[in-house]
Amino acid sequence: MNLGIDIGNSSVKVAVFEAGKLIESKTFLKDNLFEELKLIKSAFPIKNAILSTVTVIAPAILIKLKTLFPLKILSNQLKLPYTIAYKTLETLGLDRIALVASAVLNYPNQNVLVIDAGTCITFDFITEKGVYLGGAISPGIQMRYNALHAQTAKLPLLELKYPENYIGDSTEMSIHTGVCLGTIYEINGAIAKYKSKYRKLTVVLTGGNTNFLAGKLKSTIFANSNFLLEGLNFILNFNLQE
């Protein structure tokens, strides 16, 4: 069995795989990382694991984790199942590397646009020939709410709510309209732009706001909340091959 570990800014998501199939997933706070992984080890015969993180992990913690099971750390130095045409590979986010790997695994020989709607919204595109070209990065939904409040004198900080109308009839509803519909218009516009050049395009939506956005987009999309973890497992198996 393999274990994929995705460490975000505050939480961790893990998945156990057997013969390429996800059999268990779990999300927990980052502060409980070692204790939770010990519980997973006691419950499953993990042979290999791979870790991706958007934050810096202290060397002492990595040493502790490596006492639990053989652990690979995702980096651009690992073998990847696709070609990268991105100009600044050294700054390419590890989450984006894993998402593109998942696109290759789940939709081989297809033009795929992966949209990860999390803290940031990332767009990642790989061609049917297996070449990763890049994409875009923009503020996520919560970041947009936070910015409106933090960078103005009077706008309130609101929780996510889908607007009743495209014309906001109050300040609060205007914020919801601007944030939510603005995000949807942005994503629909990006998809349309890619489709204008790559007509046979597969679109995948993942990330924390997947459920909120999935039914509100114009295009046919494939929603998969475990897409990144599937990519991690694919990269792990790709690097274990002799």
Buried (B, 14 or more C-beta within 10 A) or exposed (E): BBBBBBBBEEBBBBBBBEEEEBEBBEEBEBEEBEEBBBEBBEEBEBEBBBBBBBEEBEEEEEEBBEEBBEBBBBEEEBEBBBEBEBEEEEEBBBBBBBBBBBBBBBBEEBBBBBBBBBBBBBBBBBBBEBEBEBBEBBBBBBBBBBEBBEEEEEBEEBEEEEBEEEEBEEEBBBBBBBBBBEBBEBBBEBBEEBBEEBEEBBBBBBBBBBEBBEEEBEBEBBBBBBBBBBBBBBBBBBBBEE
